[in-house]
Every structure is written in structure tokens, then in C-alpha cells.
Amino acid sequence: MNKYIFNCTNAIALVLLGMSAFNVNAREFVMSYDGFYDRLKVVNKGDFQYARVNFYISDIATNEACAIKSGTILTERNEYPLNFTDKAQLLLPFDKQLDTDKAVIVVQPQNPDHDCQLKLQIEANELEDLTFSKQSLYTINEELDELLTDLSGFFVSKLMWFLLPEQKGVAVTFKSPVQFDDKGITCEKSVCYFAVEDNWEDDTASLGDISNVIKVTPWIVK
């Protein structure tokens, strides 16, 4: 049984977010729906406007997207089509009945030689209604941090708090490389790291065009 972790976290995620998956044959990647449901339930219980936990299929060797040929959600009695994107993101329903029915997710990669894995990512990527400012990044940072804590669960947060990753701020992925004249912001190609401070909460000055932002993820310090 393999374990998969957040793309941006350290080995503690093995405790937090282990989900079982296995290859039926070289062409199929199969996962139990219950692990997805448990994490979607955490998001639905919280008051999150932007933070989400998203699921991707990636190549183990390269970490690039495992392009999906087709996908199915199977129960003992029913079969449903699996929705996905060209970035190999699984668009799963939050469905108690699928959880009760012990559904499984079956994915067929376009390339049968790919050895695929499940990648979970906490991120914010529906930002059209925002102005790109330190204030908005402060809001997103608070939500991402809260969601990461909620997903960590009682056992780790209360009894093993020292194992939790430290979130320093947010990592913003842009459509093209950018630079900022701010010591609290460092950029590497099209990804910039924002060390979010408390005084950002009221800073509404624009940092640029929000349409250039692809996604915002937690910036984890190991």
C-alpha cells in the first residue's frame, strides 16, 4: 500500500493524509473514494471562501501531470463518469452515498507506461472576484493555514504539534515570470513567495492584475 502526501509539505503528511491507491494493471490507477470524501468533508464543514483541497494524478518519476485518457467512479451496482481536467485534476463530487457504497475511482492514463501517483494540494485558484493585494493574500493565507490545521486533525495538532509544518506565507504561481520590489517577496521564475505579515491585513494597494495569477498555495518552511 502506497502513501501520498501534499506536494508542499514534509513527511508529516504521511500521518495526516495517507490515502491508499494501487495499480490493477499497467493501464489503470485505482483509489478508494472514502479518502477523498473525508478530506472534502473537512472543506465543506469549514467557512472557506477560497481555500480548497484539490486532487491531481502525477507521474512518480517526473512529478508532471499524468494526462488522463478516461476515468470512472464505480460502486457495486453503479458506474459514473469521472470528471477531470487537462491538468490531470480529479473533479470529484462530495457525495455521502458514494462513501457509503464504498466507491472506487479508476483512472486510465493516456500513456500506459506512466507510473502514476495521487497528489493532494491545498490551494486557492478561484480568485476572479479579488483585487491582487497584500490584504487579499493575507485573507487567503489565513484560510490556507486554517484548512491545513483542520486536515491535520486532533491527534497531530494536540499531541504531536511539533511535527506540523510551519506555514510562512503563500506561494503564488503566475502565468509568466514576475518580480516585485519588496524584501518580503522573493520570486523564482513564475512562482513568488510572499512572507505574509500581520500588517498586510489592511494593505489594499494593488500588486498587479489578479488575472495573471494561476493559483495560491501554502509556503511551507521545513
N, C-alpha and C positions, 0 to 999 in steps of 0.2 A: 504494500500500500504506500503510495507516494503522498507527500505533504507539500503544499504550495503556499507561498507567502505573498504579502504585499510587495509590490515592486520596489517601494521606497523604504521598507523597514528592515530591521535586523532579525536575527534568528529567533527573537521572542515571538514573532508571528507564527512560528511553528506551534506554540501553545495557544495562541489567540485564534488562528483562522485555519487550522488544518481541515482540509476537505479531501475526501477520497475520490480517486479517479483511476481508471485503468484502461488499457488498450485491449479491446476484444480481438482485433487483428490489426494488421498494418494500416488499414484504411479507416478505422473507427476509433474515436475517443469518447469514452463513456463516463458520465458523472452522475452521482445521486442528486436529485433535486433538493433534498432536505437541507443540505448545507447552504445552498443559495437562499432558500426560504428563511432560514434562521437569521441570515445577515440582512435580508430585505426587511424582515420584521423589525429589526433594530432601527433601521432608517425610517420606517413608517411610524414607529412609536415616537420618534423624536420630532422636534419642531424645526426641521431643516428646510430652508428655502433654496439653498444652493448645493450643499454637500450631498454627495451620493457615494454608494459603493458600487462600482461597475466591474464587470467580469469580461476578461479577454482570453483568447486562446493564442499562445505564443510558442515559437519554436524553442526548444530547450537549448540548442547549441548557439543560436544567434540572438535570442530574445526578440526577434522580429515577429510580426503578426503571422500566424498560421492561417493563410487565406482559406475560407470555408467554402466548400462545394455545396453542402446541404446539411440540414440538421433536423432532428425530430425530438419531440417530448413524448415519452412512452409511459403508459401505465399498463396494468394487467389487462384492461379492457379497451383502452382508447389510445389513439395516436394523434398528435397535434403537430403542426409545422413549427419549427423553431425559427424565430426572427433573429437576424444578425446583421451587422454592418460590414462594409468592405474593409474595415479596420479590425475585423475578427472580434468585435464586441458582441457578446450574447445579450439580446434584449429579452429578458425573462419576465414573465408575469409574476406578480405577488399573489399567489393562489393557494389558499388553505387546502382546497380539495386535492390539488396535485401533491401537496405534502402528505396528506392523509393516505392517498393512493400509492405512496412510495414510488413516485415517478422517477424516471431516469432521463438524462439528457444525452443524446447520441449525436456526435458531430463527425462529419466526413470532411477532412482537409482536401483542398484542391490537389495538393501534392502528396501522394500516398507515402512518400519517403520521409516526410516530416515527422519528427518525434515531438509531439505537442504537449504542452502543459497548460494548466489553468493559472491565470494571473489575476489577482484581485487588486483593485486600485481605488483608494479613496480619492475623489476628485470633485471639482466643480467645473462644469462645462456648458451650462445653460445660463449665459450671463448677459443676454441681449438687453435686459432692462436696466443694467448697471452703467454708471459712469466709471471709467477706469481711474481710480484714485486710491490714495493710501487708506481713506476711510472704507472704501469697498473691500480692499484687501484685508483690512482689519476684521471686518464682518465675516468674510469668508474664512479667514484664519481661525476665528473663534468657533465657527461651525465645524470645520475640519478637525480641530482639536477635540471638540466635544464628541464627534462621531467616532474618532479613533478611540477615545476613552470608553464610550459606550460599547464598542465592539470588543474591547479588551476584556470586559466582564468583571464581575465581582471578585473572583478568586485572584486574578492578577493584580487588579487595581488596589485591592485592600491588603492582600497578603504577600504579593510579590511586586510591589510598586517599583522597586529598584530595577526591575527588568524592563519596565516600559521605555520605549524610545522617547527621546526628547524632541518635541517639535519647536524649531527655532523660528519658523515663519512659513512662507509659502514659496513654492517654485511655480513660475508662470511660463508656460510654453507658448511662444508666438509663432505666427505664420512665417516669419523671416527674422534674421538676426537683428537685435536692437541693442542700444547702450543707454545708460542713464547716468547723469552727473550727480550721484548720490552715494555716499560712503556706505549706506545701509543696503545698497543694491549691487549685486555682482552678476555679471552675465557670461555665459559660455554658449557661443553661437546663438541659437534661438530660444534658449532657456535662461531665465533670470531668477535669481534667488533674492527674496525680499525678507530682511530681518525685521519682522513686524514689532513695533514698539507701542506702548500704551497711548502715547500722544498722537498716534495715527487715527484714533477713533473720530476725531473732529476735523481731520485734514481733508477737505473736499477738493483741493486743487487737482486738476486733471493731469494724469500721467501719459495720456495718449488716447488712441481710439480703441474702444473695447472690442471692435470687430476684428482686430488683429490678434486677439487672444484666443488660443485654441482650448486651453484648459488650465486650471489651477490645482496643484496637488500639495500635500504637506511637505515641508522641507524638514527632513529628519536628520538630526545630528546623532551619529553613532557614538 
